[in-house]
Amino acid sequence: MAGFRDGGAASAGQRVIPHPSVMLAVDFGSGSPVVADAAGRRQRGSVAAGPGMGFGGSVWVRGENIECLQVRLSPLITRTVLGVSPADLDGVVALDDVWGREAARIRERLSEASSWEERFALTEALLERRCGAQALVDPEVAWAWRRIVGSRGIVRVEGLASEVGWSRKRLWFRFRSQVGLPPKRAAQLVRFDRAVHRLVAGEGTAQVAAEGGYADQFHLHRDVMAFAGVTPSVVAREPWLAVDDVAWPDHTR
């Protein structure tokens, strides 16, 4: 979890960079953020977004006097927490459509809290209550996801099916329905996440491409454009990525 407060800088718009997780953003400030995806669809207020936010390019948030608490959820526990599969989150959707009245209640409680620590504790308690004990993801799918994440996206996806003893078609279908992305695209997203954080850290595109599992700089450029809607040189200057070390101190790359 991370807390964000924006006194007006987001009024001109802030690009949201996709991450290999399901994102929740619960707003509770005096202003109400507006999130627009690459297809032009707009959601006001609290939202939920699937992994890669639909793999459709830029997602933007705009607004003034925004205060929100953001949560990154593993796709493996999303269904237990939200009640819907990541595959049901087509891009960015209103949190009210997912959580119903629970979304309004948590917004009210976050607004009444006197500190970020109290807000984090409230949200953590809510997530724990909603996270049931029953596993809703196949062990084979969970293993494949962890294998992709553990390899930082540099994995032979075609070999995952044989490693779990499934056909490629069965793994594709079950993985897509439970994680929200096909295995190959999930690996691209994880690889992209690693690459853009290295770009923000000041590493050159040639080195990032060579060490990040890309055939060449063109393939890195292609994936960055597909996920973020901008070139590698532009994405390296994005504030949304630069804040990760502060907002997500346990973020591993």
N, C-alpha and C positions, 0 to 999 in steps of 0.2 A: 504494500500500500504506500501511497505518497499523497501529500496534500499540496494543493496549488492555490495561490491567490494572485489575481491579476487586476491591478487597479485601472487598466485602460489600454495597455499595450496590445491586447488581443483585438481591439476594436477594428484594426486594419486587417486582421486575419493572421492566423498562425497555422502552419502546415503540421499535420499530425503524421508521424512516421510509423508505418506498420511494425508490429512486434509479434514474435511467435507465441502469442498468448491470446486469451479472450480478455478484452478490456471492458471494465465498468467505470463510468464516470458519474458520480453522484453529486449534483450541484446543490448548494444550499445558501448561496450568496444573494445579495440584493439584485444582481443582474442575472440574466438567464442566457447561457451560451447557446449558440446556434451551430450545429455541426452539419456540414455539407459534404457528401461523398462525391466521387468522381462522376457518378451518373446524374448529379444535380439534385439528388434527394436531400431534403433538409429535415433535421430533427432538432427540436428545441428542448433544452433542459438535460436531464439525466439520460444517459444512453448506455447501450451495450453494443460491442462490436466483435465480430468473429475474427479468427486468426488472419492476419494479412488484410483485414478490413475489406474483404471482397476481392483482393488482388486486382484492383482497378485503377491504380494511380492515386492522385492526391486526395487527401481528406483534410478539410479545413475547419477550424473552430474560430468563431467570431463572437464578440460581446464585450461588455464593460462591467467592471465591478464583479468579476467572476470569482467565486470560491467553490472549489470542488475537491472531492476525495476520489482518487483513482485507484483501482484495483486491477492487478494483472493476475488472471487465473490460468492455471494449466488447463489445456483442453480436456485432459483426462478426468478432471473433477467438475467440469462446467455443468454437466447435466445434473449432477447431484445438488449443486449450489443454485443454479438458475431454474432448473426444471425443464430446460430445453437443451437439445444437443447444439454444439457449435455449428453444425450444418444448418440449423434453423435460423442462425443469425446471418442474414443476407446483407452484408455490409454493416451499416450502422442502424440500429433500431432503438426506439424509445424504451427506456427501462420500465416504464409503466406497462408496456405491452408484454413484458416478460415477467415482472414481479407483481403486477397489479397494485393493490393498496399498500403492500409492503414497501414499495418504492417511496410513496408519500410519507410513510411513517419514519423511514430512516432519514429522509431529508429533514423532516421536522426535528428529529433528535440531534442530528448533526448541527443544525442551526442553533439549537439551544445549548450545545456543549460549549464550555469555556476555554478549551485548549485543543490543540491537535492531538495530544496524547489521549485525551478523553474520546475524541472522534475515532481514533484508530482502535481503541478498546471496544467502543460500541460496534464498529463495523466488524471487527474480528469475532466478537460474540455472535453477531448475526450470521456470519459465514459458517461458524462452527455449528450453529443450530440447524442451518439448512443443509449442511454436508452430511448426508446419511452414511451409514456404515456399509450399505450394499454397493458393491462394485458394479458400475453400469457400463464399463468398457471392457471388451474382451482382453484377456491377458496377452494375447498375441499382438493386439493393436497397441496396448500400453508398452510392450517390449519394443515394438517397431518405432514408436514415437521417441522413447528414451534413447534408442540407438541412434536415431537421427539427431537428436539434441546433443547427445554425448559426443558425436563425431563432428559437431558444429556444421552439420549439413553436408559433410564430405563423406558420403557413403554410397555404395552401389545399391540403389533402390531396387533394381531388378533382382538382387540377391536376397532381399529381406523375406520375400515369400517362401523361398526354399528353406531359409533358416528357421522359420516358424512352422514349416510343414503345410503351408497352404498353397493353393494355386495363386497366380498373380492376379487373376480376376477377383477371387474371393478377398484377397488382402486389399486390393484397390477399393472394392465396394464397402467392406467393413470399416476400413480406415477412413474413407471419405465420409461415411455416415456418422462416425463417432468422434472424429477429430475436426472435421469441417473442411479439410483439404485432402486431395489425393497425396499419396506418399511423396511423389516427385516434387510437387509444388510445396509441400511442407519442408522438404530438404532445401529447396530454393529459398524459402522464407528464412529458415535458420541461418543459411549461408549468407544471405543478404544482411541479416541483423548483425552478424559478426563483422562483415565487410564495412558497413557504414560507420560502425563505432570505431573501427581502425582508421577510417578516413577522417573522422572528427578528431581523432588523436593526432593527426598530422602526417600519417603515413601516405606514401605516394600510391597512385592507382596501380602502377605496374607491380609494385611489391604486394599490395593487397590482392590483386588478381592472381599473381603467381602462387601465393601462399594460402589463398582462400578457397582453392578448389575450382577456380575458373580457368577455362582453356586459354583465355587471353583477355586483354583489357576490353575488347568489344563485348564479350559475354558479361563482364562485370557491368559495363555501361548499360547493356540491355536489361539486366535484372533490376538495377537501380531505377531506371526509367519506368519499368513495369510496376514496381512496388511504390515508388515515391513520386513519380511524375516529373522528376528533375534529373539533371546529370550528376555524376559523382562529384564534380567540383562544387556544384551548388549545394548538394545534400550535406557536404562536409561543413557547411556554415549554418546548418539549421539549428536554432536554439532548442528545439524539441529533443534533439539528440544530445546536445551539449549539457543539458541539465541532468542527464541520467546519473552521473556520478554523485550528484547532490540529492536528487529525489529518490534514487534507488541505490543506496550505498552497497547493498549486497548483490548488485547486478553483476553477473558473471558473463564474460565475453568469450 
